[in-house]
């Protein structure tokens, strides 16, 4: 699947760049369909490996959608191509965020959820970089907009992050977006205690 993102070129002109996503794998519910979760893999992985694992879980009422990210040069790998939801150049707290890549992946998640029945719960989750992308999607949902300011249409009820991090941590409104999601009781699950402590600390500080 291909999405078109925007970026600023020379002279302030807006350039449009296609983002090509890999294959999407779907695990159908074995019982009554009550929820759909888009599950996002980690850096260098693909949707197939997670779909095989999710197939074995005793959760018969959940439909799992396991997309595969684009293959792109990854800065932290010295520009070597890898499947990645966005570019990562540094794992420090002050690292620059690839908002264009994050927005394109968040839009892909929204598109995957857009055709689901109106009477079921919608969720997003992931592992490592996939967890970071899932948390970004949840922040966009809570704020009602992408990082670029465009409206975010998906209505996400649950977010799960396994061993991930919160992108755009230096932008306080993304912290408050997840805080608002928790306040509404929409199930923002963060499994890393270090991430949870850092998230709570920065929300208290208003960062």
C-alpha positions in Angstrom: 0.0 0.0 0.0 1.3 3.5 -0.8 0.6 6.7 1.0 1.7 10.1 0.1 3.4 12.3 2.7 4.4 15.9 2.6 7.8 17.5 3.3 9.3 21.0 2.9 11.7 21.3 0.0 14.0 24.1 -0.9 12.5 27.6 -1.0 9.6 26.5 1.2 8.0 24.5 -1.5 6.0 21.5 -0.4 7.2 18.2 -1.9 5.1 15.0 -1.9 6.8 11.7 -1.3 5.2 8.2 -1.7 5.6 5.8 1.3 5.2 2.1 0.3 4.1 -0.2 3.0 4.6 -3.9 2.9 2.2 -6.8 3.1 -0.6 -6.8 5.7 -1.5 -10.1 7.5 -4.9 -10.6 9.2 -5.8 -13.0 12.0 -9.6 -13.5 11.9 -11.5 -13.9 15.2 -12.5 -17.4 16.0 -15.6 -16.3 18.0 -17.8 -13.2 17.9 -16.0 -10.2 16.5 -15.9 -7.6 19.3 -12.6 -5.8 18.7 -10.0 -5.1 16.1 -6.4 -4.3 17.0 -3.7 -3.2 14.6 -0.4 -4.7 15.8 2.9 -3.1 14.7 6.2 -5.0 14.6 9.6 -3.8 15.7 12.5 -2.5 13.7 13.7 -5.0 11.1 10.7 -7.3 11.5 7.5 -7.8 9.5 3.8 -8.4 10.1 4.0 -12.2 9.3 6.0 -13.1 12.4 3.5 -11.4 14.8 0.5 -12.7 13.0 1.7 -16.3 13.6 2.2 -15.5 17.3 -1.2 -13.7 17.7 -2.9 -16.7 16.0 -2.0 -18.8 19.1 -3.5 -16.4 21.8 -6.7 -17.5 23.5 -8.5 -14.3 22.5 -11.2 -15.5 20.1 -13.1 -12.2 19.8 -10.3 -10.1 18.5 -9.3 -9.5 14.9 -5.6 -8.8 14.5 -4.3 -6.7 11.7 -0.5 -7.0 11.3 0.9 -4.6 8.7 4.5 -4.5 7.5 6.3 -1.2 7.6 8.1 0.4 4.6 11.7 -0.6 3.9 13.7 2.6 4.3 17.3 3.8 5.1 17.6 3.9 8.9 20.0 6.5 10.2 20.9 4.6 13.4 22.1 1.8 11.0 24.2 4.2 9.0 21.6 4.5 6.3 21.3 0.7 5.8 17.7 -0.2 4.6 15.4 -1.9 7.0 11.7 -2.3 7.7 10.9 0.7 10.0 7.8 2.7 10.8 9.9 5.9 10.9 13.6 6.9 10.8 15.6 6.8 14.0 18.9 8.6 14.3 19.5 8.6 18.0 18.0 6.9 21.0 18.6 9.8 23.4 15.8 11.8 24.9 16.7 14.9 22.8 16.9 13.0 19.5 15.1 14.6 16.5 11.8 13.0 15.7 10.8 11.9 12.2 7.4 13.5 12.2 6.8 12.8 8.5 7.5 9.1 9.0 5.4 9.0 12.2 2.5 10.8 10.5 2.6 8.4 7.5 2.5 5.4 9.7 -0.3 6.8 11.9 -2.3 7.5 8.7 -1.7 3.9 7.6 -3.1 2.6 10.9 -6.1 4.9 10.5 -6.7 3.6 7.0 -6.5 0.0 8.2 -9.1 0.7 10.9 -11.4 2.8 8.7 -13.3 -0.1 7.2 -14.0 -2.0 10.5 -17.6 -2.3 11.7 -18.9 0.7 13.7 -20.1 -1.5 16.7 -16.7 -2.9 17.7 -13.8 -1.5 19.7 -10.7 -0.4 17.9 -7.1 -0.6 19.2 -3.5 -0.3 18.3 -0.4 -1.9 19.8 3.1 -2.9 19.0 6.5 -4.0 20.1 9.6 -1.7 20.4 9.4 0.7 17.4 5.9 -0.6 16.8 5.0 0.3 20.4 6.4 3.8 19.9 4.3 4.2 16.7 1.2 2.8 18.6 1.7 5.4 21.4 2.1 8.1 18.7 -1.2 7.0 17.1 -2.9 7.1 20.5 -1.6 10.6 21.2 -2.9 11.7 17.8 -6.3 10.2 18.6 -6.5 11.9 21.9 -5.4 15.3 20.5 -7.6 14.8 17.3 -4.7 15.7 15.0 -1.5 14.4 13.5 1.9 16.1 14.2 1.5 18.1 11.1 -1.8 19.6 12.3 -4.2 17.7 10.0 -7.2 16.0 11.7 -6.7 12.4 12.9 -9.9 10.4 12.1 -9.4 7.1 13.9 -11.3 6.5 17.1 -8.9 4.3 19.1 -10.3 2.8 22.3 -7.1 0.9 23.5 -3.4 1.2 23.1 -0.7 -1.4 24.2 3.0 -0.8 24.1 5.6 -3.5 24.7 9.2 -2.4 25.4 8.7 0.9 23.5 9.1 4.6 24.0 7.1 7.8 23.5 8.1 9.7 20.4 8.0 13.5 20.4 8.7 13.5 24.2 10.0 17.0 24.0 6.6 18.2 22.8 4.4 18.4 25.9 1.1 18.1 24.1 1.9 14.5 23.1 2.4 13.6 26.8 -0.9 15.3 27.7 -2.6 13.5 24.9 -1.7 10.1 26.4 -2.5 11.5 29.9 -6.0 12.4 28.6 -6.4 9.0 27.0 -5.7 7.4 30.4 -8.0 9.8 32.2 -10.8 8.8 29.8 -10.2 5.2 30.8 -9.3 4.0 27.3 -6.7 1.5 28.3 -3.3 3.0 27.6 -1.1 0.1 28.6 2.6 0.7 28.9 4.6 -2.4 30.0 8.0 -0.8 30.5 8.2 0.6 34.1 11.1 2.9 33.0 8.9 4.3 30.2 6.0 4.7 32.6 8.1 6.5 35.2 9.6 8.8 32.7 6.2 9.5 31.1 4.6 10.4 34.5 7.6 12.5 35.5 7.5 14.6 32.4 3.8 15.0 32.5 4.1 16.4 36.1 6.8 18.8 34.9 4.7 19.9 31.9 7.2 18.8 29.3 
